[in-house]
Amino acid sequence: MPWTKTNYPDSLKNFMAPVRKKAIDIANALLADGRPEDSAIAIATEKAKEWAENRGLKVRKTRTT
């Protein structure tokens, strides 16, 4: 099932919007290539974090208590 900016895995909910979008794009591409969903999510998460860090972007939202 392809993901969108409003329908994505729970594991991406605390990511900043640009990083979440990148992870969604990567995961959807992996799914299109036949990768299993759990593997696509794991790879996309790691690659999106790497992408953000290489650009000096904040990866996760700040927690508020």
PQR file of N, CA, C, O and H, with PARSE charges and radii, in Angstrom:
ATOM      1  N   MET A   1       0.848  -1.186   0.000 -0.4000 1.5000
ATOM      2  CA  MET A   1       0.000   0.000   0.000 -0.0000 2.0000
ATOM      3  C   MET A   1       0.888   1.241   0.000  0.5500 1.7000
ATOM      4  O   MET A   1       1.680   1.419   0.925 -0.5500 1.4000
ATOM      5  N   PRO A   2       0.780   2.087  -0.989 -0.5600 1.5000
ATOM      6  CA  PRO A   2       1.584   3.313  -1.000  0.2800 2.0000
ATOM      7  C   PRO A   2       1.130   4.282   0.102  0.5500 1.7000
ATOM      8  O   PRO A   2      -0.052   4.372   0.434 -0.5500 1.4000
ATOM      9  N   TRP A   3       2.091   4.982   0.640 -0.4000 1.5000
ATOM     10  CA  TRP A   3       1.797   5.941   1.704 -0.0000 2.0000
ATOM     11  C   TRP A   3       1.739   7.364   1.155  0.5500 1.7000
ATOM     12  O   TRP A   3       2.273   7.664   0.087 -0.5500 1.4000
ATOM     13  H   TRP A   3       3.051   4.909   0.370  0.4000 1.0000
ATOM     14  N   THR A   4       1.074   8.231   1.918 -0.4000 1.5000
ATOM     15  CA  THR A   4       0.937   9.640   1.551 -0.0000 2.0000
ATOM     16  C   THR A   4       1.325  10.501   2.747  0.5500 1.7000
ATOM     17  O   THR A   4       1.661   9.978   3.809 -0.5500 1.4000
ATOM     18  H   THR A   4       0.640   7.988   2.786  0.4000 1.0000
ATOM     19  N   LYS A   5       1.278  11.825   2.575 -0.4000 1.5000
ATOM     20  CA  LYS A   5       1.636  12.708   3.684 -0.0000 2.0000
ATOM     21  C   LYS A   5       0.606  12.673   4.808  0.5500 1.7000
ATOM     22  O   LYS A   5       0.889  13.138   5.912 -0.5500 1.4000
ATOM     23  H   LYS A   5       1.005  12.250   1.712  0.4000 1.0000
ATOM     24  N   THR A   6      -0.573  12.137   4.550 -0.4000 1.5000
ATOM     25  CA  THR A   6      -1.584  12.019   5.604 -0.0000 2.0000
ATOM     26  C   THR A   6      -1.804  10.577   6.047  0.5500 1.7000
ATOM     27  O   THR A   6      -2.450  10.343   7.068 -0.5500 1.4000
ATOM     28  H   THR A   6      -0.803  11.760   3.653  0.4000 1.0000
ATOM     29  N   ASN A   7      -1.287   9.617   5.310 -0.4000 1.5000
ATOM     30  CA  ASN A   7      -1.426   8.199   5.638 -0.0000 2.0000
ATOM     31  C   ASN A   7      -0.054   7.546   5.528  0.5500 1.7000
ATOM     32  O   ASN A   7       0.396   7.188   4.440 -0.5500 1.4000
ATOM     33  H   ASN A   7      -0.761   9.806   4.480  0.4000 1.0000
ATOM     34  N   TYR A   8       0.602   7.399   6.682 -0.4000 1.5000
ATOM     35  CA  TYR A   8       1.962   6.866   6.704 -0.0000 2.0000
ATOM     36  C   TYR A   8       2.147   5.996   7.945  0.5500 1.7000
ATOM     37  O   TYR A   8       1.314   6.037   8.851 -0.5500 1.4000
ATOM     38  H   TYR A   8       0.237   7.690   7.566  0.4000 1.0000
ATOM     39  N   PRO A   9       3.215   5.216   8.003 -0.5600 1.5000
ATOM     40  CA  PRO A   9       3.452   4.339   9.152  0.2800 2.0000
ATOM     41  C   PRO A   9       3.608   5.136  10.454  0.5500 1.7000
ATOM     42  O   PRO A   9       4.156   6.238  10.456 -0.5500 1.4000
ATOM     43  N   ASP A  10       3.124   4.568  11.546 -0.4000 1.5000
ATOM     44  CA  ASP A  10       3.235   5.222  12.854 -0.0000 2.0000
ATOM     45  C   ASP A  10       4.679   5.549  13.222  0.5500 1.7000
ATOM     46  O   ASP A  10       4.932   6.517  13.939 -0.5500 1.4000
ATOM     47  H   ASP A  10       2.679   3.673  11.544  0.4000 1.0000
ATOM     48  N   SER A  11       5.609   4.762  12.745 -0.4000 1.5000
ATOM     49  CA  SER A  11       7.015   4.985  13.083 -0.0000 2.0000
ATOM     50  C   SER A  11       7.547   6.320  12.546  0.5500 1.7000
ATOM     51  O   SER A  11       8.621   6.764  12.953 -0.5500 1.4000
ATOM     52  H   SER A  11       5.403   3.976  12.163  0.4000 1.0000
ATOM     53  N   LEU A  12       6.815   6.951  11.651 -0.4000 1.5000
ATOM     54  CA  LEU A  12       7.249   8.237  11.083 -0.0000 2.0000
ATOM     55  C   LEU A  12       6.545   9.440  11.711  0.5500 1.7000
ATOM     56  O   LEU A  12       6.813  10.578  11.327 -0.5500 1.4000
ATOM     57  H   LEU A  12       5.942   6.591  11.321  0.4000 1.0000
ATOM     58  N   LYS A  13       5.656   9.205  12.663 -0.4000 1.5000
ATOM     59  CA  LYS A  13       4.829  10.296  13.182 -0.0000 2.0000
ATOM     60  C   LYS A  13       5.616  11.392  13.896  0.5500 1.7000
ATOM     61  O   LYS A  13       5.159  12.535  13.931 -0.5500 1.4000
ATOM     62  H   LYS A  13       5.438   8.280  12.975  0.4000 1.0000
ATOM     63  N   ASN A  14       6.778  11.088  14.464 -0.4000 1.5000
ATOM     64  CA  ASN A  14       7.559  12.095  15.174 -0.0000 2.0000
ATOM     65  C   ASN A  14       8.657  12.723  14.323  0.5500 1.7000
ATOM     66  O   ASN A  14       9.478  13.489  14.828 -0.5500 1.4000
ATOM     67  H   ASN A  14       7.150  10.160  14.435  0.4000 1.0000
ATOM     68  N   PHE A  15       8.671  12.403  13.052 -0.4000 1.5000
ATOM     69  CA  PHE A  15       9.652  12.996  12.153 -0.0000 2.0000
ATOM     70  C   PHE A  15       9.180  14.377  11.713  0.5500 1.7000
ATOM     71  O   PHE A  15       7.980  14.633  11.615 -0.5500 1.4000
ATOM     72  H   PHE A  15       8.004  11.781  12.642  0.4000 1.0000
ATOM     73  N   MET A  16      10.119  15.245  11.454 -0.4000 1.5000
ATOM     74  CA  MET A  16       9.799  16.545  10.882 -0.0000 2.0000
ATOM     75  C   MET A  16       9.225  16.299   9.476  0.5500 1.7000
ATOM     76  O   MET A  16       9.575  15.317   8.821 -0.5500 1.4000
ATOM     77  H   MET A  16      11.094  15.037  11.534  0.4000 1.0000
ATOM     78  N   ALA A  17       8.355  17.185   9.029 -0.4000 1.5000
ATOM     79  CA  ALA A  17       7.643  16.985   7.763 -0.0000 2.0000
ATOM     80  C   ALA A  17       8.553  16.681   6.567  0.5500 1.7000
ATOM     81  O   ALA A  17       8.259  15.752   5.815 -0.5500 1.4000
ATOM     82  H   ALA A  17       8.071  17.982   9.561  0.4000 1.0000
ATOM     83  N   PRO A  18       9.656  17.435   6.362 -0.5600 1.5000
ATOM     84  CA  PRO A  18      10.495  17.125   5.191  0.2800 2.0000
ATOM     85  C   PRO A  18      11.143  15.734   5.265  0.5500 1.7000
ATOM     86  O   PRO A  18      11.309  15.060   4.249 -0.5500 1.4000
ATOM     87  N   VAL A  19      11.502  15.326   6.472 -0.4000 1.5000
ATOM     88  CA  VAL A  19      12.132  14.018   6.645 -0.0000 2.0000
ATOM     89  C   VAL A  19      11.090  12.915   6.463  0.5500 1.7000
ATOM     90  O   VAL A  19      11.371  11.888   5.845 -0.5500 1.4000
ATOM     91  H   VAL A  19      11.368  15.874   7.297  0.4000 1.0000
ATOM     92  N   ARG A  20       9.909  13.125   6.991 -0.4000 1.5000
ATOM     93  CA  ARG A  20       8.821  12.163   6.816 -0.0000 2.0000
ATOM     94  C   ARG A  20       8.479  12.027   5.334  0.5500 1.7000
ATOM     95  O   ARG A  20       8.277  10.913   4.850 -0.5500 1.4000
ATOM     96  H   ARG A  20       9.681  13.960   7.492  0.4000 1.0000
ATOM     97  N   LYS A  21       8.410  13.143   4.607 -0.4000 1.5000
ATOM     98  CA  LYS A  21       8.113  13.095   3.177 -0.0000 2.0000
ATOM     99  C   LYS A  21       9.174  12.301   2.428  0.5500 1.7000
ATOM    100  O   LYS A  21       8.853  11.495   1.556 -0.5500 1.4000
ATOM    101  H   LYS A  21       8.574  14.048   5.000  0.4000 1.0000
ATOM    102  N   LYS A  22      10.430  12.529   2.768 -0.4000 1.5000
ATOM    103  CA  LYS A  22      11.520  11.799   2.119 -0.0000 2.0000
ATOM    104  C   LYS A  22      11.402  10.304   2.410  0.5500 1.7000
ATOM    105  O   LYS A  22      11.577   9.481   1.511 -0.5500 1.4000
ATOM    106  H   LYS A  22      10.691  13.185   3.477  0.4000 1.0000
ATOM    107  N   ALA A  23      11.105   9.947   3.666 -0.4000 1.5000
ATOM    108  CA  ALA A  23      10.948   8.541   4.034 -0.0000 2.0000
ATOM    109  C   ALA A  23       9.781   7.910   3.274  0.5500 1.7000
ATOM    110  O   ALA A  23       9.879   6.774   2.810 -0.5500 1.4000
ATOM    111  H   ALA A  23      10.963  10.616   4.397  0.4000 1.0000
ATOM    112  N   ILE A  24       8.695   8.639   3.150 -0.4000 1.5000
ATOM    113  CA  ILE A  24       7.529   8.140   2.405 -0.0000 2.0000
ATOM    114  C   ILE A  24       7.899   7.909   0.944  0.5500 1.7000
ATOM    115  O   ILE A  24       7.555   6.876   0.370 -0.5500 1.4000
ATOM    116  H   ILE A  24       8.616   9.562   3.527  0.4000 1.0000
ATOM    117  N   ASP A  25       8.591   8.859   0.349 -0.4000 1.5000
ATOM    118  CA  ASP A  25       9.014   8.719  -1.054 -0.0000 2.0000
ATOM    119  C   ASP A  25       9.907   7.492  -1.242  0.5500 1.7000
ATOM    120  O   ASP A  25       9.730   6.719  -2.184 -0.5500 1.4000
ATOM    121  H   ASP A  25       8.871   9.698   0.815  0.4000 1.0000
ATOM    122  N   ILE A  26      10.869   7.325  -0.332 -0.4000 1.5000
ATOM    123  CA  ILE A  26      11.795   6.193  -0.420 -0.0000 2.0000
ATOM    124  C   ILE A  26      11.034   4.875  -0.231  0.5500 1.7000
ATOM    125  O   ILE A  26      11.217   3.929  -0.997 -0.5500 1.4000
ATOM    126  H   ILE A  26      11.013   7.953   0.433  0.4000 1.0000
ATOM    127  N   ALA A  27      10.184   4.826   0.791 -0.4000 1.5000
ATOM    128  CA  ALA A  27       9.425   3.596   1.071 -0.0000 2.0000
ATOM    129  C   ALA A  27       8.527   3.222  -0.105  0.5500 1.7000
ATOM    130  O   ALA A  27       8.440   2.050  -0.474 -0.5500 1.4000
ATOM    131  H   ALA A  27      10.035   5.595   1.413  0.4000 1.0000
ATOM    132  N   ASN A  28       7.862   4.210  -0.692 -0.4000 1.5000
ATOM    133  CA  ASN A  28       6.994   3.924  -1.839 -0.0000 2.0000
ATOM    134  C   ASN A  28       7.794   3.393  -3.025  0.5500 1.7000
ATOM    135  O   ASN A  28       7.332   2.505  -3.741 -0.5500 1.4000
ATOM    136  H   ASN A  28       7.933   5.162  -0.392  0.4000 1.0000
ATOM    137  N   ALA A  29       8.983   3.932  -3.230 -0.4000 1.5000
ATOM    138  CA  ALA A  29       9.835   3.443  -4.321 -0.0000 2.0000
ATOM    139  C   ALA A  29      10.269   2.008  -4.051  0.5500 1.7000
ATOM    140  O   ALA A  29      10.292   1.183  -4.965 -0.5500 1.4000
ATOM    141  H   ALA A  29       9.358   4.654  -2.648  0.4000 1.0000
ATOM    142  N   LEU A  30      10.612   1.709  -2.807 -0.4000 1.5000
ATOM    143  CA  LEU A  30      11.006   0.348  -2.453 -0.0000 2.0000
ATOM    144  C   LEU A  30       9.843  -0.628  -2.620  0.5500 1.7000
ATOM    145  O   LEU A  30      10.031  -1.749  -3.094 -0.5500 1.4000
ATOM    146  H   LEU A  30      10.594   2.379  -2.065  0.4000 1.0000
ATOM    147  N   LEU A  31       8.648  -0.202  -2.233 -0.4000 1.5000
ATOM    148  CA  LEU A  31       7.464  -1.048  -2.421 -0.0000 2.0000
ATOM    149  C   LEU A  31       7.220  -1.323  -3.903  0.5500 1.7000
ATOM    150  O   LEU A  31       6.894  -2.443  -4.294 -0.5500 1.4000
ATOM    151  H   LEU A  31       8.495   0.708  -1.849  0.4000 1.0000
ATOM    152  N   ALA A  32       7.382  -0.284  -4.718 -0.4000 1.5000
ATOM    153  CA  ALA A  32       7.180  -0.434  -6.162 -0.0000 2.0000
ATOM    154  C   ALA A  32       8.186  -1.415  -6.768  0.5500 1.7000
ATOM    155  O   ALA A  32       7.911  -2.058  -7.782 -0.5500 1.4000
ATOM    156  H   ALA A  32       7.647   0.626  -4.400  0.4000 1.0000
ATOM    157  N   ASP A  33       9.350  -1.517  -6.133 -0.4000 1.5000
ATOM    158  CA  ASP A  33      10.379  -2.460  -6.596 -0.0000 2.0000
ATOM    159  C   ASP A  33      10.174  -3.865  -6.043  0.5500 1.7000
ATOM    160  O   ASP A  33      10.960  -4.770  -6.325 -0.5500 1.4000
ATOM    161  H   ASP A  33       9.573  -0.995  -5.310  0.4000 1.0000
ATOM    162  N   GLY A  34       9.106  -4.047  -5.246 -0.4000 1.5000
ATOM    163  CA  GLY A  34       8.791  -5.374  -4.737 -0.0000 2.0000
ATOM    164  C   GLY A  34       9.310  -5.678  -3.348  0.5500 1.7000
ATOM    165  O   GLY A  34       9.224  -6.819  -2.895 -0.5500 1.4000
ATOM    166  H   GLY A  34       8.468  -3.312  -5.016  0.4000 1.0000
ATOM    167  N   ARG A  35       9.839  -4.699  -2.672 -0.4000 1.5000
ATOM    168  CA  ARG A  35      10.355  -4.885  -1.313 -0.0000 2.0000
ATOM    169  C   ARG A  35       9.191  -5.102  -0.348  0.5500 1.7000
ATOM    170  O   ARG A  35       8.158  -4.449  -0.499 -0.5500 1.4000
ATOM    171  H   ARG A  35       9.909  -3.772  -3.039  0.4000 1.0000
ATOM    172  N   PRO A  36       9.317  -5.996   0.640 -0.5600 1.5000
ATOM    173  CA  PRO A  36       8.254  -6.171   1.639  0.2800 2.0000
ATOM    174  C   PRO A  36       8.061  -4.887   2.454  0.5500 1.7000
ATOM    175  O   PRO A  36       9.000  -4.110   2.633 -0.5500 1.4000
ATOM    176  N   GLU A  37       6.847  -4.674   2.939 -0.4000 1.5000
ATOM    177  CA  GLU A  37       6.491  -3.443   3.642 -0.0000 2.0000
ATOM    178  C   GLU A  37       7.393  -3.162   4.847  0.5500 1.7000
ATOM    179  O   GLU A  37       7.871  -2.038   5.003 -0.5500 1.4000
ATOM    180  H   GLU A  37       6.085  -5.304   2.793  0.4000 1.0000
ATOM    181  N   ASP A  38       7.633  -4.156   5.694 -0.4000 1.5000
ATOM    182  CA  ASP A  38       8.442  -3.917   6.887 -0.0000 2.0000
ATOM    183  C   ASP A  38       9.877  -3.552   6.532  0.5500 1.7000
ATOM    184  O   ASP A  38      10.488  -2.706   7.185 -0.5500 1.4000
ATOM    185  H   ASP A  38       7.245  -5.069   5.567  0.4000 1.0000
ATOM    186  N   SER A  39      10.403  -4.179   5.518 -0.4000 1.5000
ATOM    187  CA  SER A  39      11.752  -3.866   5.056 -0.0000 2.0000
ATOM    188  C   SER A  39      11.805  -2.471   4.444  0.5500 1.7000
ATOM    189  O   SER A  39      12.756  -1.727   4.681 -0.5500 1.4000
ATOM    190  H   SER A  39       9.906  -4.867   4.987  0.4000 1.0000
ATOM    191  N   ALA A  40      10.796  -2.113   3.662 -0.4000 1.5000
ATOM    192  CA  ALA A  40      10.741  -0.793   3.032 -0.0000 2.0000
ATOM    193  C   ALA A  40      10.714   0.307   4.085  0.5500 1.7000
ATOM    194  O   ALA A  40      11.388   1.326   3.933 -0.5500 1.4000
ATOM    195  H   ALA A  40      10.023  -2.718   3.469  0.4000 1.0000
ATOM    196  N   ILE A  41       9.947   0.112   5.142 -0.4000 1.5000
ATOM    197  CA  ILE A  41       9.853   1.113   6.204 -0.0000 2.0000
ATOM    198  C   ILE A  41      11.201   1.275   6.901  0.5500 1.7000
ATOM    199  O   ILE A  41      11.657   2.396   7.125 -0.5500 1.4000
ATOM    200  H   ILE A  41       9.400  -0.716   5.265  0.4000 1.0000
ATOM    201  N   ALA A  42      11.829   0.170   7.239 -0.4000 1.5000
ATOM    202  CA  ALA A  42      13.111   0.222   7.950 -0.0000 2.0000
ATOM    203  C   ALA A  42      14.189   0.921   7.115  0.5500 1.7000
ATOM    204  O   ALA A  42      14.908   1.787   7.615 -0.5500 1.4000
ATOM    205  H   ALA A  42      11.458  -0.741   7.057  0.4000 1.0000
ATOM    206  N   ILE A  43      14.289   0.543   5.863 -0.4000 1.5000
ATOM    207  CA  ILE A  43      15.293   1.147   4.981 -0.0000 2.0000
ATOM    208  C   ILE A  43      14.992   2.627   4.769  0.5500 1.7000
ATOM    209  O   ILE A  43      15.890   3.464   4.854 -0.5500 1.4000
ATOM    210  H   ILE A  43      13.705  -0.160   5.457  0.4000 1.0000
ATOM    211  N   ALA A  44      13.740   2.948   4.496 -0.4000 1.5000
ATOM    212  CA  ALA A  44      13.357   4.332   4.233 -0.0000 2.0000
ATOM    213  C   ALA A  44      13.607   5.220   5.447  0.5500 1.7000
ATOM    214  O   ALA A  44      14.051   6.359   5.303 -0.5500 1.4000
ATOM    215  H   ALA A  44      13.009   2.269   4.427  0.4000 1.0000
ATOM    216  N   THR A  45      13.329   4.711   6.625 -0.4000 1.5000
ATOM    217  CA  THR A  45      13.564   5.477   7.847 -0.0000 2.0000
ATOM    218  C   THR A  45      15.037   5.819   7.989  0.5500 1.7000
ATOM    219  O   THR A  45      15.396   6.971   8.233 -0.5500 1.4000
ATOM    220  H   THR A  45      12.968   3.785   6.742  0.4000 1.0000
ATOM    221  N   GLU A  46      15.877   4.826   7.836 -0.4000 1.5000
ATOM    222  CA  GLU A  46      17.319   5.039   7.978 -0.0000 2.0000
ATOM    223  C   GLU A  46      17.859   5.986   6.910  0.5500 1.7000
ATOM    224  O   GLU A  46      18.645   6.884   7.213 -0.5500 1.4000
ATOM    225  H   GLU A  46      15.586   3.890   7.638  0.4000 1.0000
ATOM    226  N   LYS A  47      17.441   5.789   5.676 -0.4000 1.5000
ATOM    227  CA  LYS A  47      17.925   6.647   4.577 -0.0000 2.0000
ATOM    228  C   LYS A  47      17.420   8.085   4.720  0.5500 1.7000
ATOM    229  O   LYS A  47      18.148   9.026   4.403 -0.5500 1.4000
ATOM    230  H   LYS A  47      16.803   5.060   5.430  0.4000 1.0000
ATOM    231  N   ALA A  48      16.190   8.264   5.189 -0.4000 1.5000
ATOM    232  CA  ALA A  48      15.653   9.617   5.380 -0.0000 2.0000
ATOM    233  C   ALA A  48      16.402  10.340   6.496  0.5500 1.7000
ATOM    234  O   ALA A  48      16.681  11.534   6.381 -0.5500 1.4000
ATOM    235  H   ALA A  48      15.599   7.500   5.446  0.4000 1.0000
ATOM    236  N   LYS A  49      16.728   9.629   7.575 -0.4000 1.5000
ATOM    237  CA  LYS A  49      17.525  10.224   8.659 -0.0000 2.0000
ATOM    238  C   LYS A  49      18.877  10.668   8.119  0.5500 1.7000
ATOM    239  O   LYS A  49      19.323  11.785   8.379 -0.5500 1.4000
ATOM    240  H   LYS A  49      16.502   8.660   7.669  0.4000 1.0000
ATOM    241  N   GLU A  50      19.517   9.793   7.374 -0.4000 1.5000
ATOM    242  CA  GLU A  50      20.816  10.097   6.780 -0.0000 2.0000
ATOM    243  C   GLU A  50      20.719  11.311   5.854  0.5500 1.7000
ATOM    244  O   GLU A  50      21.579  12.191   5.886 -0.5500 1.4000
ATOM    245  H   GLU A  50      19.154   8.886   7.163  0.4000 1.0000
ATOM    246  N   TRP A  51      19.681  11.354   5.040 -0.4000 1.5000
ATOM    247  CA  TRP A  51      19.447  12.467   4.120 -0.0000 2.0000
ATOM    248  C   TRP A  51      19.340  13.782   4.889  0.5500 1.7000
ATOM    249  O   TRP A  51      19.953  14.779   4.506 -0.5500 1.4000
ATOM    250  H   TRP A  51      18.982  10.640   5.014  0.4000 1.0000
ATOM    251  N   ALA A  52      18.564  13.786   5.971 -0.4000 1.5000
ATOM    252  CA  ALA A  52      18.366  14.999   6.767 -0.0000 2.0000
ATOM    253  C   ALA A  52      19.659  15.432   7.449  0.5500 1.7000
ATOM    254  O   ALA A  52      20.016  16.610   7.424 -0.5500 1.4000
ATOM    255  H   ALA A  52      18.066  12.977   6.282  0.4000 1.0000
ATOM    256  N   GLU A  53      20.354  14.487   8.052 -0.4000 1.5000
ATOM    257  CA  GLU A  53      21.597  14.815   8.758 -0.0000 2.0000
ATOM    258  C   GLU A  53      22.642  15.385   7.807  0.5500 1.7000
ATOM    259  O   GLU A  53      23.387  16.289   8.184 -0.5500 1.4000
ATOM    260  H   GLU A  53      20.064  13.530   8.073  0.4000 1.0000
ATOM    261  N   ASN A  54      22.709  14.874   6.590 -0.4000 1.5000
ATOM    262  CA  ASN A  54      23.657  15.377   5.595 -0.0000 2.0000
ATOM    263  C   ASN A  54      23.330  16.801   5.159  0.5500 1.7000
ATOM    264  O   ASN A  54      24.181  17.492   4.599 -0.5500 1.4000
ATOM    265  H   ASN A  54      22.104  14.140   6.284  0.4000 1.0000
ATOM    266  N   ARG A  55      22.111  17.237   5.413 -0.4000 1.5000
ATOM    267  CA  ARG A  55      21.686  18.590   5.039 -0.0000 2.0000
ATOM    268  C   ARG A  55      21.526  19.502   6.251  0.5500 1.7000
ATOM    269  O   ARG A  55      21.074  20.640   6.122 -0.5500 1.4000
ATOM    270  H   ARG A  55      21.420  16.676   5.868  0.4000 1.0000
ATOM    271  N   GLY A  56      21.893  19.006   7.416 -0.4000 1.5000
ATOM    272  CA  GLY A  56      21.787  19.796   8.633 -0.0000 2.0000
ATOM    273  C   GLY A  56      20.349  20.042   9.073  0.5500 1.7000
ATOM    274  O   GLY A  56      20.067  21.023   9.761 -0.5500 1.4000
ATOM    275  H   GLY A  56      22.260  18.082   7.521  0.4000 1.0000
ATOM    276  N   LEU A  57      19.444  19.157   8.679 -0.4000 1.5000
ATOM    277  CA  LEU A  57      18.039  19.307   9.044 -0.0000 2.0000
ATOM    278  C   LEU A  57      17.739  18.557  10.332  0.5500 1.7000
ATOM    279  O   LEU A  57      18.342  17.524  10.623 -0.5500 1.4000
ATOM    280  H   LEU A  57      19.673  18.360   8.120  0.4000 1.0000
ATOM    281  N   LYS A  58      16.810  19.088  11.086 -0.4000 1.5000
ATOM    282  CA  LYS A  58      16.341  18.415  12.285 -0.0000 2.0000
ATOM    283  C   LYS A  58      15.516  17.200  11.851  0.5500 1.7000
ATOM    284  O   LYS A  58      14.686  17.299  10.947 -0.5500 1.4000
ATOM    285  H   LYS A  58      16.320  19.927  10.849  0.4000 1.0000
ATOM    286  N   VAL A  59      15.746  16.074  12.489 -0.4000 1.5000
ATOM    287  CA  VAL A  59      15.095  14.832  12.093 -0.0000 2.0000
ATOM    288  C   VAL A  59      13.749  14.646  12.792  0.5500 1.7000
ATOM    289  O   VAL A  59      12.741  14.357  12.148 -0.5500 1.4000
ATOM    290  H   VAL A  59      16.420  15.993  13.223  0.4000 1.0000
ATOM    291  N   ARG A  60      13.745  14.814  14.106 -0.4000 1.5000
ATOM    292  CA  ARG A  60      12.530  14.538  14.895 -0.0000 2.0000
ATOM    293  C   ARG A  60      11.952  15.803  15.519  0.5500 1.7000
ATOM    294  O   ARG A  60      12.654  16.783  15.768 -0.5500 1.4000
ATOM    295  H   ARG A  60      14.564  15.049  14.629  0.4000 1.0000
ATOM    296  N   LYS A  61      10.637  15.742  15.763 -0.4000 1.5000
ATOM    297  CA  LYS A  61       9.965  16.825  16.466 -0.0000 2.0000
ATOM    298  C   LYS A  61      10.451  16.861  17.904  0.5500 1.7000
ATOM    299  O   LYS A  61      10.837  15.835  18.464 -0.5500 1.4000
ATOM    300  H   LYS A  61      10.066  14.946  15.560  0.4000 1.0000
ATOM    301  N   THR A  62      10.430  18.042  18.497 -0.4000 1.5000
ATOM    302  CA  THR A  62      10.810  18.190  19.893 -0.0000 2.0000
ATOM    303  C   THR A  62       9.666  17.705  20.769  0.5500 1.7000
ATOM    304  O   THR A  62       8.500  18.024  20.534 -0.5500 1.4000
ATOM    305  H   THR A  62      10.116  18.875  18.042  0.4000 1.0000
ATOM    306  N   ARG A  63      10.021  16.937  21.774 -0.4000 1.5000
ATOM    307  CA  ARG A  63       9.005  16.445  22.713 -0.0000 2.0000
ATOM    308  C   ARG A  63       8.573  17.562  23.650  0.5500 1.7000
ATOM    309  O   ARG A  63       9.393  18.361  24.104 -0.5500 1.4000
ATOM    310  H   ARG A  63      10.967  16.678  21.965  0.4000 1.0000
ATOM    311  N   THR A  64       7.283  17.608  23.931 -0.4000 1.5000
ATOM    312  CA  THR A  64       6.774  18.539  24.923 -0.0000 2.0000
ATOM    313  C   THR A  64       6.103  17.731  26.018  0.5500 1.7000
ATOM    314  O   THR A  64       5.380  16.772  25.746 -0.5500 1.4000
ATOM    315  H   THR A  64       6.617  16.960  23.562  0.4000 1.0000
ATOM    316  N   THR A  65       6.350  18.129  27.261 -0.4000 1.5000
ATOM    317  CA  THR A  65       5.756  17.381  28.374 -0.0000 2.0000
ATOM    318  C   THR A  65       4.845  18.238  29.179  0.5500 1.7000
ATOM    319  O   THR A  65       4.260  17.770  30.155 -0.5500 1.4000
ATOM    320  H   THR A  65       6.937  18.908  27.482  0.4000 1.0000
TER
END
